[in-house]
Structures are given as structure tokens and as C-alpha cells.
Amino acid sequence: MSKALTYVSTRNKQEPIDFYTAILQGIANDGGLLVPNFDLPQLSLKELMALDYPELASTVLKCFVPKDGHVLIEEACQAAYGGSLFPKEVVPVKKAGDLYIAELFQGPTAAFKDMALTLLPHLMTLSLKVKKEKRDVMILAATSGDTGKAALEGFKDVQGTSIKVFYPSDGVSAIQKQQMITQEGKNVEVIGIDGNFDDAQTAVKQAFNDASVKEVSQAHQIFLSSANSINIGRLLPQIVYYFYTYLSLVKKQEIKLHDEVDFCIPSGNFGNALAGFIAKKMGLPVHKFICSSNKNNILTDFFTSGRYDANREFYKTNAPAMDILISSNLERLVWFLSDQNGDMVNRYMTNLKENGIYEVDAAIFDQTKEHFAAGFASETEVLQAINDMYEQTGYLLDTHTATGYHVIKNYRQESADSLPVILLATASPYKFPEAVYKAVSQNEADEYDAIKKLHDLTQIEIPAPLIDLDQRDIRFKEVIKKESIVDFVKEKIMQK
Ligand SMILES: *Cc1c(COP(=O)(O)O)cnc(C)c1O
């Protein structure tokens, strides 16, 4: 196999594999994450200007896929972004005050996870086809609320696949939970766990590398894959909207082609921000990525100190999709910035596993500071930011995006940077209606009541997927212990 377009592990212990295998495998065999084993190509911004979203998506994706898959990739991008799942303008960019807000939440579940999870099932099925795979794939997904629903929608009734979603039974918003437990489809299952997102993600990663799981999978003609952003197939589609939002500002003559901008990214598992970093490596003129967090501010500490220290309290906040202490995709960033030094990444990750901490060396830390800034917002600051933005511009932020607004304001005060900032809006405000309603009205209301009152107050349209959510039948009630996730998976495989 030529080096071209193969994938290796961030921890250096996996032989190079091709694109299709990387998608199907989801995670590297050594517990690391799969990364491109080739120099990233440079895209010509000028040539991209003429493309609509599906064309732009296939142009970007084709950089990562061998020629024999290009026609299938074009079809997949059309199916995901050119049909009825998104509006014609797939990612609208709005101006609010002196900020640009890119709405990544116009898809089937009203959160940014749709940007990748509408395409991932197509990447899976085309990979099954190219590899002439006869076995069925069982997708495992851990979710902090939004990945679960988006993955369920993406994979429901897709031939040759089934999907199990694990969510923290106490750690997602009421709306997120209702969206998941009422999911339709014959091949889906939703399971609550008595732990947090990190517990779910760790258990799912364990299941992939568990010898007895591998054994029963083989016997039952099943293989496991991941719909989390540990799968490279989640990451690649997210590169596209960085180019798209930049180019739409050029088209609107807000900036000139090749001008530098900043992006602000509300971050948790760090998949979104990492996709931006890859876009920059492919030629997008980004000065800084400003990462925002909630009270779980482990990323802020990392970007200001070079130390990743997970020995800290875990908080449940009003921005639950970012309640995370193990930010998986940071491993990929460290790999890129260490000059692709898998042995070094392996040492850091061993330290993280054994001691809950690692510290990158000075050369890597210097580079993180060159590309990233970071900050966080407390729950009160989140509500304040929503209120400020609404009062000043009439734009309604959700709680996650509000962390970004808060952090941008501080960043601008503290730095000399006055470049245009594109804030990535990661969810509709109607997904977290109690908090958003409280922020703009100072009143309390239960979730469905809050949706209605928020609408009465603001006249901002409720996304179709959230209408009549309370009328739907509940299909999934099971809650299991976090220790039993691996056994649960094994049992499900044996029932196949
Ligand atoms: C998943 C999610 C995030 C965090 O994105 P990462 O790619 O995990 O960093 C932020 N906001 C919302 C609403 C999300 O669903």
C-alpha cells in the first residue's frame, strides 16, 4: 500500500490502514486515534468560491479518500447536504453586533453534531461496499446529549447497521433526553447509564479493545464501530464548514479573500476545534482559534499552562454538552504539534490514564499558544451573555454558544487582536429552553412551557424537530450501571 492516503494511530502502534478501514474501525487498535499518514493538501480558496455546500464538502472529503471512492463521496455529500435534511443555505452566517455567528444547528436534530452525523452513515455504507464487507456493523456511541440524537437520526434503518447510544441518565437536558428516548427506527437502542459522559466514553472505548468482545463479535459476524468524534469520519465533514463560513463572508464582502479571521468554538470533546485546525493546515487563513468552555474548564487550563490535569471535580452545568473532563481529540492536536511523534503522544496518554495528568513539552506548548486562545464562562456568566446579546442585538444564543460570546469579550479586552471573529453556534436556543428563557426573562418555566414562552417573547422560530416533542411515545427506559456497559454490549452481540 502506498503511503498516500493511509491512516495511522496517534500512538504509533498500528500499521497504516486505508480510508475505508479507518472509517469502519473507528478507533486505532492500540487505543489511540486514527490520523492522516500524509501531508495535508493545500486548497485554493479562489477555486472553492464557486462551490455550493455539497460540492465544497466533496472537494474537501476527496482529499482524504483514494480515487476509487470519489464518485461515491460525491453522491454521499449530495445525499447529506443537498436534500431536505438542511435548508438550502446549509450554514447561515448571521451578523450580531460586531460578531459573525455561523449557525451549525439547521440540521435534523437542531445541534451541530448533524453537520457530521448526516454524512457519517454514508461514509460507513460506502466503506462497507468498497471493502465488500459481509458482516453487520454495530455502532456504539457515548453522548453528552447531542451526538446521541444526531447519530440515531443518521443511522436509523440504515441497511447493515445497528446503533446503541449510551447517555448519562442524569446529565443531559430534558429536551435532549426526550429526543433520544422517543427515537424511531428498527435498528436503534438508547441506554441511560448511572455515570457521566466521561464514564460512557471510557467504557465504549474499552469495549472496542476488549478481547472477549472481539471474540463474540467474530463468532456472530458483527463488528463494532464508533459514531463519536474519535471516528475520523466525524472529523472530516467538520472541516467543510470552516471553509464555507469564511467564504460566505468573502461573498458578502464582509472580508476580502485571504484576510485573516478568528474562530470561536464552544468546546467539549474538542472535535469541532480540531477540524478547524485541520482547515488551517489546508490553507484557511485563521489567526486564532478561541476555545470556550463552561465551568468544566480543563481546556482553558491546558491552553494557558500546557498541563492537562483531569484530577478535578466534575460539574453538571447549564451547557451540558460541554460537561467533559476527557477531551479525546486533544490527543490528535498534540500529535500534530509534536511533529507526529506517536511515541511521545503514547507517553502522555499513558500518564493521563495512570495519573490523570500530562504536561506537553515547551516546543508543543509554544505552538498551542500560536494557534489557540481559551477561556470559560460560569453558569451565571452564561445567562448574562445570553441576556446581553439578546438585549443588544436581538440575537438569541444557546447556553453553549453563550460561553463563546463571553470568552470573546474577555479575549478582545486582553489581547491586541481586533480581527473579525466567527462564533460557531453549536445548538438552537430551543434545545436548552429553561436556561435561555430564564436568561432573557428572569423567570422560571419547565422545558415545554419554556419553549412556548421563549417563542412568545422573541418570535424566533422553533426548529421543526423540537415541535410536539412531548407528544411522542417513549420507547427506551433502560438505565444500566456504568461498570456493565462492556457486558451489555457483549450480550447484545450474542443476541444477533
Ligand atoms: C458536542 C457539543 C459541543 C462540543 O463540541 P466538541 O466537538 O465535542 O468540542 C458544544 N456545543 C454543543 C451544543 C454540542 O452538542
The ligand as an SDF file (V2000), in Angstrom:
LIG
                    3D

 15 15  0  0  0  0  0  0  0  0999 V2000
  -20.9030   18.4850   21.2260 C   0  0  0  0  0  0  0  0  0  0  0  0
  -21.2130   19.9050   21.5170 C   0  0  0  0  0  0  0  0  0  0  0  0
  -20.2010   20.8200   21.8210 C   0  0  0  0  0  0  0  0  0  0  0  0
  -18.7460   20.4140   21.9400 C   0  0  0  0  0  0  0  0  0  0  0  0
  -18.1850   20.0360   20.7110 O   0  0  0  0  0  0  0  0  0  0  0  0
  -16.8350   19.1750   20.6680 P   0  0  0  0  0  0  0  0  0  0  0  0
  -16.6020   18.8800   19.2400 O   0  0  0  0  0  0  0  0  0  0  0  0
  -17.0990   17.9480   21.4910 O   0  0  0  0  0  0  0  0  0  0  0  0
  -15.7700   20.0300   21.2680 O   0  0  0  0  0  0  0  0  0  0  0  0
  -20.5530   22.1440   22.0330 C   0  0  0  0  0  0  0  0  0  0  0  0
  -21.8410   22.5450   21.9810 N   0  0  0  0  0  0  0  0  0  0  0  0
  -22.8430   21.6890   21.7100 C   0  0  0  0  0  0  0  0  0  0  0  0
  -24.2440   22.1960   21.6930 C   0  0  0  0  0  0  0  0  0  0  0  0
  -22.5630   20.3400   21.4520 C   0  0  0  0  0  0  0  0  0  0  0  0
  -23.5640   19.4950   21.1780 O   0  0  0  0  0  0  0  0  0  0  0  0
  1  2  1  0
  2  3  1  0
  2 14  2  0
  3  4  1  0
  3 10  2  0
  4  5  1  0
  5  6  1  0
  6  7  2  0
  6  8  1  0
  6  9  1  0
 10 11  1  0
 11 12  2  0
 12 13  1  0
 12 14  1  0
 14 15  1  0
M  END
$$$$
